[in-house]
């Protein structure tokens, strides 16, 4: 066991996890934060656009709610949307107190105010940002605050193998009491115990071949919660960002939606625009519509990519508003002040996840889920731009409120048995892991991507079943590695995405199937809910 029990064990060091850690630590709560890789390796650090919040006098809470509900295609929980949107201004103010510096502008009176940009699905300018690297500014400020806090212990390169739960005579419900954790540096698994465990592990977009997400986005928290017995919902709603830089050496560099918000036009290789044929909102249509439009044009014309052109704007304006994008594109000999940017869609955000209530509580006592790992009801069938960091902050605050109210009544966790490696050996075939990882991401992209069919989903499920058996055998025989843990989690996430997609006999939001191309409006829309007990996993 790693030392004495913590009050709270937070798995994940992004915006959600660190916000919660700071809110709890300020009330003398002893908090451990686990980061799978470096503290800056999560999705928050790479978020470009910003955080949606109502600051403009011409904007309103009601308008932000309406836009979010519209983007969510009938599956948002209205009360959750109202809760999140209402909290927007407080969230920004709290971040500023933590040292986050947002972009400002000078108004006619000579005063400065927050600069607001507009993104797809929003009817007003309401995206607060730090140039085009908002996530980096948020992440670095929160990390700095957490490193200074005496009640927070940070563990880098610690990957969770499994959650630990228990039942007692006093509490017949399953309750979280800790986790088995792989220290990747020392290559050993330790038991860490806590009164409360929080999943803040981010999303699962690396289940796809092309993604805007960092390597860490492997759905770990979703898989951990599923194996522990939590319900999962709406996993078919995987958001594909319309504009990822298309270049053989660019990796997964995102071109922020704010480029379109500031007048960037999507064009074909011959320079002709096309979004007007798909939606009257053009480039500012919700992401699912824009991504499908680009996918359609690429497949219809047999082209490699489309282009995003903002070169008609003044060069100084472009460099001032998008300094990071400008510099990154220059590395690939693309001067965005003079040239259009080659772009393709890529997996970007997991709208579904572990089911939670309005205080981030899961089906298991003392286990919470916050941020992208959770299915709160905020995003419904499609997340509106820049509502993600908002969700992280709102539900970190809600979770802190619930934890602080109940922590004193939660007994110290019982002793946990050490991790048993007596019957396993070191792997002599790491190629199995890399090959299975590659196969999984390829068939998920081909069969469970932007456009789906029953036949494609069936093919994908057949391959998932084969991979699950191979991975389970491998996991049972060899010592765990971080790569193996990610693969084991990814194949579960793939299965959950496919099963949810098979349940939905319609096209809605981010789920589009050629077999059911229309939205079923004959009855109230339903969430796709999976219950672990119903599956042999």
N, C-alpha and C positions, 0 to 999 in steps of 0.2 A: 504494500500500500504506500502511496505517496503522501507521507506526513499525516497530519490530523485532518478530519473532515472539514470541508469548506461549508459555509452557509449556502452559497449558490455556485454551481458549476455552469458556466456559459460556454457552449460549444460554438465557436465562431467569433471572429474579431473584426467584422465589418461594421457598418453604421448602426445596425440593430444591436449587435452584441455589446459594442463598446458604449453605446448610449445607455443601455440598461445597466451595465457595470458601473458607470459613473453615477447614475441616479441612485443605485443601491448603496454604493460605497460611501456616498455623502451622508448616509444614515447609519454608519458604523457596521455595515454588513460586510463580512469577509468573503470576497469574490475571487474565483479563479476564472480566467479567460483562456480558452484553448484556441490556438491558431494552427491549422493543418500545415501551413508552410510559414512564410514570413508574415508579419502582422499586416503588411500592405498587399498581400496576394489575393485578397477577396475582390468581389465585383464592385463594392463601393468605391474603392480606390480608382477604378477605371471609368466610373460613371462621368459622362461629359455634360449632359444637358443641364440639369438643375433640379430644383424642388418646387412643386407647384403649391402656391399659397396665394390667397386673395389679399393684395395690397393696394391695387389701383382703385381709385374712387369710383370709376365707371364699372368696375367688376363687382361681383357679389358672391356670397356663400352659395346662394340658390343657383347661380349660373354654373359655378364649379361643380355642384352636386349634379345638376342636369347634364353637363358635359360628360361626367364620369359614368352616369347611368346610361347615357346614349352609347358610349364606347363599349360598355359592358354587355350590350346586346341582350338585356332582359334578365341577366343572372346576378347582377350586383345585389347585395343586401342593403336596401335604402338606409337603414339605421346606422349601419357600419360606414357607409359613404358619408352620411351627415357627420358622424363622429370624427372621421379622419379629416374631412375638409374643414370643419370648424376649428380643429386643432392646428391648422397650417401655420397661422401667424405666430402662435406660441412656439411652434417647432423651430421656426427660423430664428426667433429671438433667443431661444435657448442655445442654438448653435453659435450665435454671435457671442453669447456669454462664454462659450467654450473657446473662443478665439478664432472662429471661422470668419474670414474676410470675404464678403460677397462684392460683386461688381456694382458700382454705384454710378449715377449720372448727375450732372448739375442741371437744375431747372432754371427757369427764367428769373426767379427771385434770387438766384445765387446759392440757394440751399442744395444740398445733395440728398438723393434718395436712392433706394435700391433700383437698379436697372432690371426691368422685366422683359423677358422675351416670350415668344409665342411658339407653341409646338402643335403637332397634329392632334385634332380632336378638341382643342381648347378654343372657345369663342372669344377669349380675351388674352391679353398679355398678362401672364401670372406665373411665369417660371423664373424664380430667383436663382441666380447662378454666380459662380466664380469663374469668369471668362468662359472657356470651354473645357474646364477641368474641375468641375464642382466636386466630384467624388474625391479627388485627390486632396482638395482643400479640407473637406470634411474629415476624411480618413486621418490625415496627418495631425490635425488639431485634436481629434479624439484620442489618438494614440499618445500624443504628447501629454495630454491631461491624465490618461490612464497610467502612464509610466511614472508620473509624479505622485500618484495616489497611494497612500500607505495601506489602504484596505483592498487593493487590487493586485493580484499576482498574475503575470502574463506568462503563458507557456507557448513558445513558438515550436513549430515542427512536431506537433502532437496531434495524431490522427485517431479518432475514436473508432474502436473495433466494434463495440456493442454497448448498448445501454444496459444498466443493471436495475432490475425491478424486484419488488418483494411484496408479499401479502402477510399480514399478521392477524392475530385473533382480534386485536383492537381495531384493525383496519382491513376488512376483507377485500377492499378494492386494490387493484394493482397500483403500486406507487413507485416512482423513480427514486433511487438512492445513490446513483453514481454511474460510472462508466468504466469499461476497460479501455485503456488508452495506449496506443503505440507511440513511444518516444522514438521518432525516426532517426535521430542522431545516434542514440545508443542501441537502436534496434532491439528494444525490449518493451514488453507490455506490462503496464502497471494498472492497479485498481485505484481509482480516485472516487471518493465518496463525498456526498453533499446532501443537505436537506432538500434542496431544490435543484433541478437540472433544467437548463434552457437550451433549446435548439435555435441557433442563429446562423445556420450553415449555408444560407444562400440557395440558389437554384440548381437546375439540372441540365443546362443547355449543352454541356459537353457530351451528352448522349447523342448529339448530332455531329456529322462530319464537319460542317461549317458553323462556327459560332463566334459571336462577338465577345464571349465571356473568357475570363482567365482560366487556366488549367484547373483551378480549384472547384469549379462549378459542376460537381459530379453527383449531385443529389443525395449527398451523404445523410443529411438529417431526415429526409423523406424516407429513405430505406431503413435507417435506424428506428424511426418511429413505427414504420410498418411492421418490421420484425418484432418490435416490442408489443404490438397489439393496437396501434392507433388507426382510426379510419383516415382514409386519404380521399380527396375529392378533386374533380375537374382537371385531371392531369392531361386531358386531350387538348387543353388550351395552352399550347406552347407558342409563345410569341416570337415571330421572326422579324427582326429589325430590317426595314427595307434597304438600308444603305450601309453596307460594310465595304470598305475599300477593296477593290478587285485588283490584286497585283500578286504575282507569284511569290514575292518575298515579304509581303506586308503582314503575314500572319492573320490576325483577326482584329484589325484596327477599324473601329467604328467611326462613321461620319455622322456626327450629331444631328438629330432632328431639327435642332435650332438653325441649321444651315437652310433648311426649307422654310423654317419660320421667319427667317430674315430675307426671303425672296428667291432662294435657290430653286431652279426648275429642273425637273427630270426630263431627259431627252433621249432619243434614240441615237445610234451612231451618226445618222445624217443631220442631227441637230434639231429634229422636229419633236415637239412636246407630245405627250400621249396621255397624261393623267386626266385630262378633260373628258376623255372617252369612258372613263371608269367611275368618276364621282364628281359632282359639281364643286366640291371643295378642293379638287385638284391635289396639289402637293400636301395640303393640310388635312387630307382625309385621315381617319384612324389608320394605325399601322397595318392591321390585317388587310385592309383594302389596298393600300399602297404596295405591300409586299406581294400580294396576289397579282396585282397589275404588272409589276416588274417580272415576276415569275412567268406570267402569261406571255409577255412580249419576248422574253428570252427564248422560251420554248417555241413559240409561234414562228419567230424569225431565225432561229438557229444561231443566235448571237451569244457571245460569252458574258456580256454585261450590258447595262445601260449607263447613262452618265448623269451626274448631278452638277449643274452649271450655275455658279454664282458670280462668274467673272464679269457680268454686266454691272456689278456694284463697284464703287470706288475701291481701289487697292488698299488704301489706308483703313477703310471701314472693315474690309475682310480681315486684314492682319490684326486689327484691334479686337474684333469680336471672336475670331477663331485662331488665336495664335498657335495653339497646340496642333490643330488640324493642319494649319498652313505649314508649320515646320515638319510635321510627319510626312505630308505629301511631297514636300521638297526633297526629302530623302530618296524618293522614288522618281525624281525628275518630273514631278507634277506641280506646276505653279498655279494654284487655284485662283490667283488674281487674273490669270490669262487663259487657263485651260479648264475644261470640265473634268470632273472626278469620275473615274470608272467605278461603278458600284454594283453589288449584288446583295440579295437578302441573305441573312444568316440567323441562326437560332439565337435568341436574345434574352428571353424572360419566361419564367415558369409561373403562370397565373394560378394554377392549382397548387395543391400541396397537402400538408398535414392539417386536418380540420381543427379549428380553434373557436373559442367563444370570443366575446368582445374584450376579455381580459387576457387573451392569448393562451388560455388554458386548453390542454389537449384532453383526450379520453383517459389518460393515465394521471393519477394524482401526483402533484408536485412536479409535473413535466409540462413545460411551456414551449411554445414555438412562436418566433417573431421574425419579421422580414420575409424574404422571398420564399423561405421554406414552408411558410404557413399559407393556408387557404382561409382567409378571414371573411371573404365576401365583398371585399373592396373592389376587386378587379372584374369579377364576373367572367364573361367569356372573352374579354380583351382588356388589357391594362392600358389606360390612357397615359400618354407620355408624362414623365416626371412625377407620377403618383407613387413611384416605388420607394424612393428615399423618404417621402412623406410617411408612407406606411411603416417603414422601419422606426421612425421617430415616435409616431403615435402609439404603436403597440409596445415599444420599449417602455414608454411612459405608463401605459395601461398595465403591463406586466409588473412593473416596479410597484405600482399601487397595490396590486393584488398580493404580491410577495411580501411586501412590508406589513400588510394587514394580517397575514397568516403565519409568517416565519416563526414567531415565538412559540406557536402551538405545535410546530412540527418536531417530532422527537429526533434526536441524533440518529443517524443511520446505523444499522447494525454492522458488525464486522463483515467484510467481504473476502471471499476466498481468493487466493492468488491465482493468476492466470496459469493454466496448465499447458505446458509445451512438451510434456514428457513423451508424447506419442507422435510427434511430428519431426521433420527434418528440414534442412535448408533445401530450397528448390534447386534442381539442376537443369530446369527448363523454363527460364524466365520468358522465352520466346512465346510460350503458351499465353501468357498474360497479354503481351503486346499484340499478338495475332488476334486474340479474341476481342480486345479493345477495338482494333481496327475494323474487324468484321461487324461488330455491333453498331458502330457509328456510321458505317457505310449503309447497312440495310435500313437503319432508322431514317437516314437522309432520303434514301430512294423510295421507301414504302410508307413512312409515317411523317412525311414532311409537310410542305405548305398545302399540297393537294393530295387527298387520300382516296382510296376505294376499298370496298370490302375485301377484294382479292389481295390487294397489297397488305392490308392489315393481317389477313390470315397468313400470308407468307412470312411476315415479320414475326408473328407469334410462334410459328413453327421453328424459326431460327432461335428465338428467345428461349424456348423450352430446351433445345439442344445445348445452348450456351450455359443455361442455368445448371444443368447436370454436370457439364465439364468443369465449371467454376466451383461448384459445391465439392466435387471430388478433389480438385486441386487445393481448395481451402482446407479440407479435412486432413490432407497429408503433409502440407508444408507450413513452415513458419510464415506468419503474415508479414507482408511488406505494404507500404503505402499504396503502391500501384495495384496490388491485389485487392486491397480494401476498396479502392475506388471502383475497380472493375466489378466486384461483387455488388456494390451499391448501384452502379449504372445499369446492370442487367435487371435488377428489381425495378428501377425507375422506368426502364424501357417497357417492361411488362405492364406496369401501372398505366403508362401513357396509352398503350395499345388497348388494354381492357376498357379504359374509359372511352376511347374513341369508338370501340365496337358497341358500347352501350348507347351511343348517341346516334339515333336514326334521323338525322337532319344536319343541315349546315347552319352553324351559328358562330358568330365571332371568329375566333382563330381556327375553329375546326371546320374545314371545308372538304366535303366528300362528293365525288362525281355521282355516286349512287343515290345520294339524297341532297341534291344541290340547293333545295329551298329550305327556308326556316319554317319549322312546324309551329304555326300560330293557332292551332286548333285547341290547344290546352296550355295552361301556365307552364313556362319553362322549368325544367328540373335540373338540379345539380347531379353530376355523375358521382356517386358515392361508392367506394369500395371498402368492404369490411374484411379484415384479415382472416377471421374465423371461417369465412366462406371459401377460402383458397388454401390449397396445400402449398405452402411456400417454405 
